[in-house]
Amino acid sequence: KICELYSGRSECADKSDESAQCERSFISRLSEEKMCYRLLADGSSARITMRNSTRCGPLTMTVNSQGFRSYNSYCTNHMDQYNCTDPDRGLLRCTKNSYPVTVSWVMVCKQLLDVTMCDDGLDTECRQVSPTCFLHKHALCDGRDDCEDGADELLADCDHLYHSKCDRRYRHKKELLFPMSWVQDGIEDCMGGEDEDPVWPTCQVMGRVREVRGNTTCNNVFLCHQGLDQQFVQLSGLCDGKEDCGEEKSVCRAAQFKDDISVLSFVIRERYHLLYCLPGLGDLERLAEPCVEETFMHPDHPVYGAVSSVDVKVPNTTVSCSYLFGKTHVLLTCLNRCSDATCKLSSVKHDSCSFGSSNTAWSLAKEDYLTTVLKHSAGVYAAPFLCNNSNCVSYDKVCNMANDCGDHSDEEGCENSYQCRTYKYYIPLSKKCDGIIDCHDTSDECNSECGREIIEGTLLKVFAWFLGGTAVCLNTTLLWKSGKKLGTGTKSARINRVLKLMICVGDLLTGIYLLIIATVDRLFGVGYCSKQLTWLTSPHCAALGVINMFGATLSILSMTYLSLFRVFSIRHGLIESVKHVTIKNYLCVVVIVLCSFLIAYMPMIENLEDFFVNGITYDKNVRLFISMVDKEKHLDVISSYFGKVKGTLLSWNTINKLISLMFSNDYGDLEWKKVHFYGNEGVCLFKYFVKITDPQLYFVWTILSINAFCFLCITICYSVINTGTKRLNRKLTKIMDGRGPNANVNDKRNKRLQRNITLIIITDFFCWIPVILISFLHSLGILDATFLYAYSSIVILSVNSVINPLLYDDFLTKNVKSAFLALKFKIFFVKPRKNGGMNVQPAIEMADMS
């Protein structure tokens, strides 16, 4: 009566006669005697012999009157599902009551039985991978598609495998890599128990410990916001196309603006149509090429018992397939309709694929060989694509910009995509060399085909060196010459010289800016493209922008005030006896300098960063963001992660705090740099070209309006001077009646004055009016003027820094003229003529005009 386990009877009230000790001995005895209890029809149980034919057999299902299902083994206690004589059935190895046993695969993941076959419950360690796929954990991340959609190989765990292999306790007969999530989870998944080794390297996530590989450097991670089982995503696996976090894909899409692959084919009545072959688009079809019906078959010969053909409506000519992906790309390439791509499919033998899936079958092809076919749709089977690693994937996964094979062989040689170098992900070929960085390593824009430099083109580089060097030489010379005479002459002359010195300083700074930009361009060379963000966020670029803007503003304001001062002097006579007028002029000079510096430095004031910061760049290890991220894109990311954000005028400080909350900060804060106002282009120029949505719009247009007003003032003032000079010249000519050498001198003087005034107005016009006009067109969206920054900084805005010294001082004009005459060049000026045995020299110096 003792140890009649599972007989349904116990003689002791406390059932001590049927204790666990009995169970251990009972299992051992049954294994030896091959005996078990079986439920009889009358509800009683009988002891029967287990045979090889009944051991580890399938379960039988019964449904009672209430519709409840129950599963039964040959033996009442499922003892027949232990120690299978067929090794292909006993795939799970564990212990039962401390005895080593093997468990039949039919008992794995059978939660409805409410029975545990192993002491540690390994047979119940199963996962709901997808709504239609429920698998044991050891069937995950094994390189074999067990789910119809392959979801068991697309889990986040599969991206984080330990670098050493182990013998999994269920299903597999060879060693495999195992996910890091199995480490220290309380279940020994490896036969040697190495996954539960008590000594394991760890990293922290928000103060909690997580196990990592032995060669792993601890870094911050992306934190999940939806509260899923997967609480974080490592940065190396962020934005890899897989949904590991609930909101990862939506956040990555908002951060990177990656275009979804557009569907260029549609199914109508089981027939595939290319986009312009759709019914109703007859006019478009006639404009392109007539469409014809074709039959696609893979393999291209009959397969017994399977329909492997697809009806396709395609253009009756070859077309570019660079913008087609996946199934559409395969159909057109294999139907020889692509002018720039070839078919990648080939016949597959039955043993070519290392494994299959639930939709895999073998069949006879060409009445000659066995082939592997995959189910694509109802009744349609086709041979798969054979990867280089012996994996097989559905042919519609070829050239779809995803690494479905695992070794990238399904994307190798595809003419429709470009593979980024560092992280090995794919982007459409149309995004290569389009001026927008789509790869974290910038390889799509920084390569032998489309590398960028700060100054593009040899001619522009020559201009930078020539104009910069000339501006520095001329303005330095004029500063030295005018500086010596600064304290001499009348009050009007001294004020004139001070204003001229300010113009020279402004133009000198512009020349220095050009030389530095040319030098930086020389140092970076073709390597600038990959270091672009480093340069744009550097303080050196910001300093250059401030220097250039300060010089340009100082020059234009000084020229404007000089023209006003000269008109005032002509209209109101000498100011020698008016002391307070002189003091006011010097105060205006100080105001001009301060205003010029304030305009140039204002965009760099930290408290005004919400108006002037163009965006933020993040460390390359943070794969969420690519290149510079502006405020609009930040708002999209924050909304995707946290939900709808109230208001859209978040400050950069608030944005930085919210973005930091998306990552753990266990190993330092998130590294980022601001792209300042002058860092919008490599030449570090003032951001003249803004869009209506830019926060700097009003500031930029205020500055442009000031420049337009200055040009208008200069034009009006010198027109008044020119008119007054002509009137005075006529009076003098009438008085002198054209007699004597002074009449000729006076005439030459006025002609020279008129020529200089004309040149001043023309050079100022071509300096500022084109920039203002281009800025206006850019703001309206009519013209994208981003590519014109280099031309604007080197040619348009810098010419004045060379011409101004020649227009505002006779010392340089005479020396330059003499040099040109010596070389027999006739540039800007005509040869001087003799008059009465004397060389006629200009009698009026512009600086002393009063």
Secondary structure, 3 states (H helix, E strand, C coil): CCCCCCCCCCCCCCCHHHCHHHHHHHHHHHHHHCEEEEECCCCCEEEEECCCCCCCCCCEEEECCCCCEEEECCCCCCHHHECCCCCCCCCEEEEECCEEEEECHHHCCCHHHCCCCCCCCHHHCEEEEECCEEEEHHHCCCCCCCCCCCHHHCCHHHHCEEEEEECECECCCCCEEEEHHHCCCCCCCECCCHHHCCCCCEEEECCEEEECCCCCCCCCEEECCCCCCCCEEEHHHCCCCCCCCCCHHHHHHHHHCCCCCCCCEEEECCEEEEHHHCCCCHHHHHHCCCEEEEEEECCCCCECCCECEEEEEEECCCECCCCCCHHHHHHHHHCCCECCCCCCCCCCECCCCCCCCCCEEEEEECCCEEEEEEEEECCEEECCEECCCCCEECHHHCCCCCCCCCCCCCCCCCCCEEECCCCCCEEEHHHCCCCCCCCCCCCCCCCCCCCCCCCCCHHHHHHHHHHHHHHHHHHHHHHHHHHHCCCCCCHHHHHHHHHHHHHHHHHHHHHHHHHHHHHHHHHHHHHHHHHHHHHHCCHHHHHHHHHHHHHHHHHHHHHHHHHHHHHHHHHHCCCCCCHHHHHHHHHHHHHHHHHHHHHHHHHHCHHHHHHHCCEEEECCCCCCCCCCECHHHHHHHHHHHHCCCCCCCCCHHHHHHHHHHCECCCCCCCCEEEECHHHHCCCCCCCCCCCCCCCCHHHHHHHHHHHHHHHHHHHHHHHHHHHHHHHHHHHHHHHHCCCCHHHHHHHHHHHHHHHHHHHHHHHHHHHHHHHHHHHHHHHCCCCCCHHHHHHHHHHHCCHHHHHHHHHCCHHHHHHHHHHHHHCCCCCCCCCCCEECCEECCCCCCHHHCC
